Amino acid sequence: MDEITVGELVSVAGGGPVLDGVVFDTPSSSKVVVAVVDPKRGPLFRTVSPTALTAREQEGPHDRALQQLIRRTPSPAHVAARAASSSQGGRSGFKRGATHRTTGR
């Protein structure tokens, strides 16, 4: 596949039977997170290589469950987005940790 976009219908090959899936995220050029339906465990996410994916045209019987899994999962936060936050976890205005609280003696 040339360019992989989020929400694209794909078939995942490798390591077993070919599974129908929906692209959830592309964290890097060598990884793609795909929602698939495992016959034993149900809908879940798998990280695969882009070379293991092929585009598919028609919707499969499990696409509704995959869309629901994607809808209820929070969107991924990438390293670039996290690097913009401060070392205090994004708490602006708090430059130092809290001091020790005395007991009042």
N, C-alpha and C positions, 0 to 999 in steps of 0.2 A: 504494500500500500504506500502511496506517495505521501499524503498528508492525512493525519488522523485528527478528527475533530471530536469534541465532547458530544455525546448523544448519538454518535454514529452506530448503526447496526453492523456487527461484525461476527465472524465465525472464528473461534479460537481452536487452533490445532496444536498438538504436541502433548506428549505424556498421557495419552488416553484417547477417548472418543472426541470427536469434533463437537464443540458446544456452541450454541448461539449465545451471543452476548451483546452488551451495550457499553460503549466507552464512557467511563466515569471521569478519568483524569489522565493527563500526560505529564507526570512530574519531570521527566527528562526525555532526551531523544532516544534513550535505550530502554525506557520503561513506560508501560501503559497499564493503567488500572482499569479493569474491565469487570462489569457485573455479569455473572453467569449463574446458571442454575445447576448445582451439583445434584445428581440423582439421589444421593444419600442424605445430604445436608440441607438442601434447598438453596434459595438465592443467597449469594455471597460475592465478595470481591476477590479478584485474583490479579496479581501483578505479573504481567507477561512481557515478552519481547515484542516489538512491533513486527518482527518477521514472522511471528506465529499467527498474525491476524490476516484475515481476508474479508473484504467487504461483502455484504449480502444485501439483496434488494428487498426481499419479502419479509414481512414480520413473522416471527415464530410463535408457537403456543405459549411460551414463557415470557414474552416481552412485557406484558402487563405487570407481572410480578417484579421484573427487573426495574421497570420505571418507578414502581412504588418504593423499592429499595433505594434507588437513587434519590427520590424525592424526600425520604425521611432521614437521609444521611447528610450531616453538615458538609458544606463545601470545603475542599481541602485548602490548607494554608501552606503556601510554599515558602522556601527559605528566604527569598527576596522580600516577601511581605513581613516575615519575622525579623529580619535584619533592621528594619526601620524602627522597631520598638527599642526602648532603652533597656538597660540591664536590670532595672527595677520592675520589669514586667509590664511596662507601659503606664506606670503610675506617675503621671507628670506632677511636678510640684514636691515630690518626696525624694530628696537627694541623699539622705542618710537613713540608716536604720533607726529604730526607736531606742532611746536610752533606757538604762535600767530604772525601774520604778522602785523607789524606797518603800519601806513598810511603815514609815511614820514615827520611828523611834527617836 
